[in-house]
Amino acid sequence: MNYSLKGRTVIITGITDSSSLALVIAKECKQLGANLICTGLGKTEFHQNLSEAGLSFLDRTYSDFTKTVKEELGEDAITFPLDVTIQANIDSFADFLHSNHIKVHSLLHSIAMDKTIRQGKVKPIMSISREEFMDAMNVSAFSLLALTQSFYQRNVMVEGGSIVALSYLGAERVVSHPYKNIGVAKSALERLVKEMAMELGKEKQIQVNAIRFSPYRASKAGSAIEGLEQAEINCELLAPLGNASAKDLAEEVAYLFRPGNRITGEIRHVDGGYHIRG
């Protein structure tokens, strides 16, 4: 079995700064020889009628992202500004790949957003608005389909490629800490994984899988979730192997990205076995 990713192009979404899980995964792929293309939120021609504060946020976010990528992954890592809520921006990214004759072998979907999580508090499900629900679903779930569709339409993803989406046990059950709205979106993400695995597998031998990871507070996303610190402690005690590390997750993603595997449509667990607990 070939575990090398040498010469293979891997798209990494979801890097925000040096604490990002996506960055650990990118480092693992680079170590195995992959060519990296990293996307991050930033100002584009498709952002219209934004306030000065909004534009400043996009500039600052993209600057932090590119600085992290270049420092941690090297100058040869390609960066591209991507807002997955704007279809034209997604299509411009796919056009960039197509016009530069870049064929994609693997895609990491590590994007999520939930406006009901604010200042460490999670909004009760019965008070969530339609807009908040749809925003979380759009960014955290539909973006996987939107990206893949755009690649598919331009034939930039190779046959036998691999897509991996990051998820969490809260997609399946009500977990010990408030996960609520984002859990519903992650559930939709996992359902999409299975449908896409069926269609893309039949048509192009492309594998599509999701991974549920242990509670993880080191990232910006994790640190914003109420009760996650206690969940991390509890899972460490209750999981047969204790909590998984970011390196464990990265190695599993790289394993699924390797050429020649026959794994698809799976919701895999990298959580030290916590998911088997009653």
Salt bridges, closest charged atoms under 4 A:
ASP17 OD2 - LYS220 NZ 3.65
GLU28 OE1 - LYS247 NZ 2.50
ASP59 OD2 - LYS43 NZ 3.35
GLU71 OE2 - LYS67 NZ 3.07
GLU72 OE1 - LYS27 NZ 2.80
ASP76 OD1 - LYS30 NZ 3.53
ASP83 OD2 - HIS47 NE2 2.86
ASP91 OD1 - ARG154 NH2 3.79
ASP95 OD1 - ARG154 NE 2.56
GLU132 OE2 - LYS123 NZ 2.89
ASP135 OD2 - LYS115 NZ 3.25
GLU172 OE2 - ARG173 NH2 3.97
GLU172 OE1 - ARG212 NH1 2.54
GLU190 OE1 - ARG212 NH2 2.72
GLU195 OE2 - ARG191 NH2 2.99
GLU226 OE2 - LYS121 NZ 3.91
GLU232 OE1 - ARG217 NE 2.94
GLU251 OE2 - LYS247 NZ 3.82
GLU252 OE2 - ARG268 NE 2.51
GLU266 OE1 - ARG268 NH1 2.82
ASP271 OD1 - HIS275 ND1 3.07
